[in-house]
Amino acid sequence: MLARRFTVVCLLMSLFGMLFAILVAEAGRPARSLDAANSCSFGCSNHLRH
């Protein structure tokens, strides 16, 4: 009974750890929406000139 509870607690803690690691990794990334907007505006302006 104690081993079963320990297993459940370990699984829940590992799941929480993975979710926390994903949140930390996403917070460290630069915003991609600004990069996509800048490249699109440059691409669209170049396309209109030709």
mmCIF file as gemmi writes it, N, C-alpha and C atoms, coordinates in Angstrom:
data_model
loop_
_atom_site.group_PDB
_atom_site.id
_atom_site.type_symbol
_atom_site.label_atom_id
_atom_site.label_alt_id
_atom_site.label_comp_id
_atom_site.label_asym_id
_atom_site.label_entity_id
_atom_site.label_seq_id
_atom_site.pdbx_PDB_ins_code
_atom_site.Cartn_x
_atom_site.Cartn_y
_atom_site.Cartn_z
_atom_site.occupancy
_atom_site.B_iso_or_equiv
_atom_site.pdbx_formal_charge
_atom_site.auth_seq_id
_atom_site.auth_asym_id
_atom_site.pdbx_PDB_model_num
ATOM 1 N N . MET Axp A 1 ? 0.827 -1.198 0 1 0 ? 1 A 1
ATOM 2 C CA . MET Axp A 1 ? 0 0 0 1 0 ? 1 A 1
ATOM 3 C C . MET Axp A 1 ? 0.872 1.263 0 1 0 ? 1 A 1
ATOM 4 N N . LEU Axp A 2 ? 1.911 1.24 0.797 1 0 ? 2 A 1
ATOM 5 C CA . LEU Axp A 2 ? 2.811 2.388 0.853 1 0 ? 2 A 1
ATOM 6 C C . LEU Axp A 2 ? 3.571 2.561 -0.46 1 0 ? 2 A 1
ATOM 7 N N . ALA Axp A 3 ? 3.957 1.438 -1.068 1 0 ? 3 A 1
ATOM 8 C CA . ALA Axp A 3 ? 4.67 1.502 -2.35 1 0 ? 3 A 1
ATOM 9 C C . ALA Axp A 3 ? 3.762 2.056 -3.444 1 0 ? 3 A 1
ATOM 10 N N . ARG Axp A 4 ? 2.495 1.724 -3.404 1 0 ? 4 A 1
ATOM 11 C CA . ARG Axp A 4 ? 1.555 2.228 -4.404 1 0 ? 4 A 1
ATOM 12 C C . ARG Axp A 4 ? 1.382 3.737 -4.261 1 0 ? 4 A 1
ATOM 13 N N . ARG Axp A 5 ? 1.249 4.207 -3.034 1 0 ? 5 A 1
ATOM 14 C CA . ARG Axp A 5 ? 1.128 5.644 -2.821 1 0 ? 5 A 1
ATOM 15 C C . ARG Axp A 5 ? 2.4 6.371 -3.242 1 0 ? 5 A 1
ATOM 16 N N . PHE Axp A 6 ? 3.538 5.795 -2.932 1 0 ? 6 A 1
ATOM 17 C CA . PHE Axp A 6 ? 4.814 6.396 -3.311 1 0 ? 6 A 1
ATOM 18 C C . PHE Axp A 6 ? 4.934 6.473 -4.832 1 0 ? 6 A 1
ATOM 19 N N . THR Axp A 7 ? 4.483 5.443 -5.53 1 0 ? 7 A 1
ATOM 20 C CA . THR Axp A 7 ? 4.522 5.429 -6.99 1 0 ? 7 A 1
ATOM 21 C C . THR Axp A 7 ? 3.627 6.516 -7.572 1 0 ? 7 A 1
ATOM 22 N N . VAL Axp A 8 ? 2.432 6.66 -7.028 1 0 ? 8 A 1
ATOM 23 C CA . VAL Axp A 8 ? 1.503 7.687 -7.512 1 0 ? 8 A 1
ATOM 24 C C . VAL Axp A 8 ? 2.078 9.078 -7.269 1 0 ? 8 A 1
ATOM 25 N N . VAL Axp A 9 ? 2.648 9.297 -6.1 1 0 ? 9 A 1
ATOM 26 C CA . VAL Axp A 9 ? 3.233 10.602 -5.79 1 0 ? 9 A 1
ATOM 27 C C . VAL Axp A 9 ? 4.411 10.885 -6.719 1 0 ? 9 A 1
ATOM 28 N N . CYS Axp A 10 ? 5.244 9.893 -6.972 1 0 ? 10 A 1
ATOM 29 C CA . CYS Axp A 10 ? 6.386 10.092 -7.876 1 0 ? 10 A 1
ATOM 30 C C . CYS Axp A 10 ? 5.921 10.397 -9.297 1 0 ? 10 A 1
ATOM 31 N N . LEU Axp A 11 ? 4.901 9.716 -9.777 1 0 ? 11 A 1
ATOM 32 C CA . LEU Axp A 11 ? 4.384 9.985 -11.115 1 0 ? 11 A 1
ATOM 33 C C . LEU Axp A 11 ? 3.791 11.383 -11.214 1 0 ? 11 A 1
ATOM 34 N N . LEU Axp A 12 ? 3.047 11.791 -10.198 1 0 ? 12 A 1
ATOM 35 C CA . LEU Axp A 12 ? 2.479 13.138 -10.217 1 0 ? 12 A 1
ATOM 36 C C . LEU Axp A 12 ? 3.558 14.205 -10.155 1 0 ? 12 A 1
ATOM 37 N N . MET Axp A 13 ? 4.578 13.987 -9.358 1 0 ? 13 A 1
ATOM 38 C CA . MET Axp A 13 ? 5.664 14.959 -9.262 1 0 ? 13 A 1
ATOM 39 C C . MET Axp A 13 ? 6.458 15.034 -10.559 1 0 ? 13 A 1
ATOM 40 N N . SER Axp A 14 ? 6.655 13.911 -11.215 1 0 ? 14 A 1
ATOM 41 C CA . SER Axp A 14 ? 7.375 13.946 -12.492 1 0 ? 14 A 1
ATOM 42 C C . SER Axp A 14 ? 6.54 14.652 -13.562 1 0 ? 14 A 1
ATOM 43 N N . LEU Axp A 15 ? 5.233 14.455 -13.56 1 0 ? 15 A 1
ATOM 44 C CA . LEU Axp A 15 ? 4.36 15.151 -14.492 1 0 ? 15 A 1
ATOM 45 C C . LEU Axp A 15 ? 4.394 16.658 -14.245 1 0 ? 15 A 1
ATOM 46 N N . PHE Axp A 16 ? 4.328 17.048 -12.988 1 0 ? 16 A 1
ATOM 47 C CA . PHE Axp A 16 ? 4.412 18.464 -12.639 1 0 ? 16 A 1
ATOM 48 C C . PHE Axp A 16 ? 5.761 19.038 -13.063 1 0 ? 16 A 1
ATOM 49 N N . GLY Axp A 17 ? 6.825 18.284 -12.862 1 0 ? 17 A 1
ATOM 50 C CA . GLY Axp A 17 ? 8.161 18.742 -13.252 1 0 ? 17 A 1
ATOM 51 C C . GLY Axp A 17 ? 8.28 18.946 -14.747 1 0 ? 17 A 1
ATOM 52 N N . MET Axp A 18 ? 7.698 18.047 -15.53 1 0 ? 18 A 1
ATOM 53 C CA . MET Axp A 18 ? 7.745 18.202 -16.989 1 0 ? 18 A 1
ATOM 54 C C . MET Axp A 18 ? 6.946 19.418 -17.443 1 0 ? 18 A 1
ATOM 55 N N . LEU Axp A 19 ? 5.771 19.61 -16.876 1 0 ? 19 A 1
ATOM 56 C CA . LEU Axp A 19 ? 4.96 20.781 -17.243 1 0 ? 19 A 1
ATOM 57 C C . LEU Axp A 19 ? 5.662 22.079 -16.857 1 0 ? 19 A 1
ATOM 58 N N . PHE Axp A 20 ? 6.298 22.079 -15.699 1 0 ? 20 A 1
ATOM 59 C CA . PHE Axp A 20 ? 7.029 23.266 -15.265 1 0 ? 20 A 1
ATOM 60 C C . PHE Axp A 20 ? 8.216 23.536 -16.187 1 0 ? 20 A 1
ATOM 61 N N . ALA Axp A 21 ? 8.891 22.485 -16.625 1 0 ? 21 A 1
ATOM 62 C CA . ALA Axp A 21 ? 10.021 22.643 -17.544 1 0 ? 21 A 1
ATOM 63 C C . ALA Axp A 21 ? 9.558 23.195 -18.888 1 0 ? 21 A 1
ATOM 64 N N . ILE Axp A 22 ? 8.397 22.776 -19.347 1 0 ? 22 A 1
ATOM 65 C CA . ILE Axp A 22 ? 7.852 23.305 -20.604 1 0 ? 22 A 1
ATOM 66 C C . ILE Axp A 22 ? 7.54 24.793 -20.456 1 0 ? 22 A 1
ATOM 67 N N . LEU Axp A 23 ? 6.95 25.169 -19.337 1 0 ? 23 A 1
ATOM 68 C CA . LEU Axp A 23 ? 6.639 26.587 -19.117 1 0 ? 23 A 1
ATOM 69 C C . LEU Axp A 23 ? 7.904 27.433 -19.063 1 0 ? 23 A 1
ATOM 70 N N . VAL Axp A 24 ? 8.932 26.932 -18.398 1 0 ? 24 A 1
ATOM 71 C CA . VAL Axp A 24 ? 10.181 27.684 -18.298 1 0 ? 24 A 1
ATOM 72 C C . VAL Axp A 24 ? 10.84 27.797 -19.666 1 0 ? 24 A 1
ATOM 73 N N . ALA Axp A 25 ? 10.802 26.728 -20.463 1 0 ? 25 A 1
ATOM 74 C CA . ALA Axp A 25 ? 11.416 26.756 -21.785 1 0 ? 25 A 1
ATOM 75 C C . ALA Axp A 25 ? 10.663 27.716 -22.704 1 0 ? 25 A 1
ATOM 76 N N . GLU Axp A 26 ? 9.334 27.765 -22.615 1 0 ? 26 A 1
ATOM 77 C CA . GLU Axp A 26 ? 8.556 28.684 -23.451 1 0 ? 26 A 1
ATOM 78 C C . GLU Axp A 26 ? 8.79 30.131 -23.049 1 0 ? 26 A 1
ATOM 79 N N . ALA Axp A 27 ? 8.991 30.382 -21.771 1 0 ? 27 A 1
ATOM 80 C CA . ALA Axp A 27 ? 9.224 31.752 -21.31 1 0 ? 27 A 1
ATOM 81 C C . ALA Axp A 27 ? 10.578 32.262 -21.777 1 0 ? 27 A 1
ATOM 82 N N . GLY Axp A 28 ? 11.527 31.362 -22.002 1 0 ? 28 A 1
ATOM 83 C CA . GLY Axp A 28 ? 12.857 31.776 -22.432 1 0 ? 28 A 1
ATOM 84 C C . GLY Axp A 28 ? 12.966 32.038 -23.912 1 0 ? 28 A 1
ATOM 85 N N . ARG Axp A 29 ? 11.999 31.632 -24.681 1 0 ? 29 A 1
ATOM 86 C CA . ARG Axp A 29 ? 12.052 31.832 -26.134 1 0 ? 29 A 1
ATOM 87 C C . ARG Axp A 29 ? 11.62 33.238 -26.499 1 0 ? 29 A 1
ATOM 88 N N . PRO Axp A 30 ? 12.225 33.81 -27.535 1 0 ? 30 A 1
ATOM 89 C CA . PRO Axp A 30 ? 11.747 35.121 -27.988 1 0 ? 30 A 1
ATOM 90 C C . PRO Axp A 30 ? 10.399 34.982 -28.693 1 0 ? 30 A 1
ATOM 91 N N . ALA Axp A 31 ? 9.662 36.068 -28.725 1 0 ? 31 A 1
ATOM 92 C CA . ALA Axp A 31 ? 8.349 36.053 -29.363 1 0 ? 31 A 1
ATOM 93 C C . ALA Axp A 31 ? 8.524 35.88 -30.863 1 0 ? 31 A 1
ATOM 94 N N . ARG Axp A 32 ? 7.833 34.934 -31.449 1 0 ? 32 A 1
ATOM 95 C CA . ARG Axp A 32 ? 7.975 34.657 -32.876 1 0 ? 32 A 1
ATOM 96 C C . ARG Axp A 32 ? 7.004 35.478 -33.708 1 0 ? 32 A 1
ATOM 97 N N . SER Axp A 33 ? 5.96 36.003 -33.098 1 0 ? 33 A 1
ATOM 98 C CA . SER Axp A 33 ? 4.958 36.729 -33.878 1 0 ? 33 A 1
ATOM 99 C C . SER Axp A 33 ? 5.545 38.013 -34.469 1 0 ? 33 A 1
ATOM 100 N N . LEU Axp A 34 ? 6.445 38.676 -33.745 1 0 ? 34 A 1
ATOM 101 C CA . LEU Axp A 34 ? 7.05 39.895 -34.27 1 0 ? 34 A 1
ATOM 102 C C . LEU Axp A 34 ? 7.968 39.584 -35.443 1 0 ? 34 A 1
ATOM 103 N N . ASP Axp A 35 ? 8.718 38.485 -35.36 1 0 ? 35 A 1
ATOM 104 C CA . ASP Axp A 35 ? 9.599 38.106 -36.463 1 0 ? 35 A 1
ATOM 105 C C . ASP Axp A 35 ? 8.787 37.797 -37.72 1 0 ? 35 A 1
ATOM 106 N N . ALA Axp A 36 ? 7.7 37.082 -37.558 1 0 ? 36 A 1
ATOM 107 C CA . ALA Axp A 36 ? 6.878 36.728 -38.717 1 0 ? 36 A 1
ATOM 108 C C . ALA Axp A 36 ? 6.234 37.973 -39.317 1 0 ? 36 A 1
ATOM 109 N N . ALA Axp A 37 ? 5.814 38.918 -38.486 1 0 ? 37 A 1
ATOM 110 C CA . ALA Axp A 37 ? 5.186 40.135 -38.997 1 0 ? 37 A 1
ATOM 111 C C . ALA Axp A 37 ? 6.194 40.982 -39.763 1 0 ? 37 A 1
ATOM 112 N N . ASN Axp A 38 ? 7.418 41.081 -39.256 1 0 ? 38 A 1
ATOM 113 C CA . ASN Axp A 38 ? 8.429 41.881 -39.945 1 0 ? 38 A 1
ATOM 114 C C . ASN Axp A 38 ? 8.812 41.254 -41.277 1 0 ? 38 A 1
ATOM 115 N N . SER Axp A 39 ? 8.994 39.959 -41.309 1 0 ? 39 A 1
ATOM 116 C CA . SER Axp A 39 ? 9.397 39.322 -42.561 1 0 ? 39 A 1
ATOM 117 C C . SER Axp A 39 ? 8.265 39.392 -43.589 1 0 ? 39 A 1
ATOM 118 N N . CYS Axp A 40 ? 7.028 39.311 -43.134 1 0 ? 40 A 1
ATOM 119 C CA . CYS Axp A 40 ? 5.899 39.393 -44.067 1 0 ? 40 A 1
ATOM 120 C C . CYS Axp A 40 ? 5.788 40.796 -44.638 1 0 ? 40 A 1
ATOM 121 N N . SER Axp A 41 ? 5.968 41.81 -43.816 1 0 ? 41 A 1
ATOM 122 C CA . SER Axp A 41 ? 5.844 43.174 -44.319 1 0 ? 41 A 1
ATOM 123 C C . SER Axp A 41 ? 6.953 43.481 -45.315 1 0 ? 41 A 1
ATOM 124 N N . PHE Axp A 42 ? 8.167 42.983 -45.05 1 0 ? 42 A 1
ATOM 125 C CA . PHE Axp A 42 ? 9.244 43.196 -46.012 1 0 ? 42 A 1
ATOM 126 C C . PHE Axp A 42 ? 8.981 42.399 -47.287 1 0 ? 42 A 1
ATOM 127 N N . GLY Axp A 43 ? 8.487 41.185 -47.137 1 0 ? 43 A 1
ATOM 128 C CA . GLY Axp A 43 ? 8.207 40.367 -48.308 1 0 ? 43 A 1
ATOM 129 C C . GLY Axp A 43 ? 7.084 40.949 -49.14 1 0 ? 43 A 1
ATOM 130 N N . CYS Axp A 44 ? 6.057 41.466 -48.495 1 0 ? 44 A 1
ATOM 131 C CA . CYS Axp A 44 ? 4.924 42.04 -49.227 1 0 ? 44 A 1
ATOM 132 C C . CYS Axp A 44 ? 5.333 43.322 -49.934 1 0 ? 44 A 1
ATOM 133 N N . SER Axp A 45 ? 6.165 44.152 -49.283 1 0 ? 45 A 1
ATOM 134 C CA . SER Axp A 45 ? 6.574 45.399 -49.923 1 0 ? 45 A 1
ATOM 135 C C . SER Axp A 45 ? 7.473 45.114 -51.116 1 0 ? 45 A 1
ATOM 136 N N . ASN Axp A 46 ? 8.342 44.105 -51.013 1 0 ? 46 A 1
ATOM 137 C CA . ASN Axp A 46 ? 9.192 43.75 -52.143 1 0 ? 46 A 1
ATOM 138 C C . ASN Axp A 46 ? 8.355 43.175 -53.288 1 0 ? 46 A 1
ATOM 139 N N . HIS Axp A 47 ? 7.329 42.443 -52.937 1 0 ? 47 A 1
ATOM 140 C CA . HIS Axp A 47 ? 6.485 41.844 -53.959 1 0 ? 47 A 1
ATOM 141 C C . HIS Axp A 47 ? 5.688 42.914 -54.715 1 0 ? 47 A 1
ATOM 142 N N . LEU Axp A 48 ? 5.263 43.948 -54.015 1 0 ? 48 A 1
ATOM 143 C CA . LEU Axp A 48 ? 4.47 44.993 -54.656 1 0 ? 48 A 1
ATOM 144 C C . LEU Axp A 48 ? 5.322 45.862 -55.577 1 0 ? 48 A 1
ATOM 145 N N . ARG Axp A 49 ? 6.609 45.982 -55.295 1 0 ? 49 A 1
ATOM 146 C CA . ARG Axp A 49 ? 7.479 46.807 -56.124 1 0 ? 49 A 1
ATOM 147 C C . ARG Axp A 49 ? 7.722 46.176 -57.48 1 0 ? 49 A 1
ATOM 148 N N . HIS Axp A 50 ? 7.717 44.879 -57.572 1 0 ? 50 A 1
ATOM 149 C CA . HIS Axp A 50 ? 8.057 44.2 -58.831 1 0 ? 50 A 1
ATOM 150 C C . HIS Axp A 50 ? 6.844 44.142 -59.667 1 0 ? 50 A 1
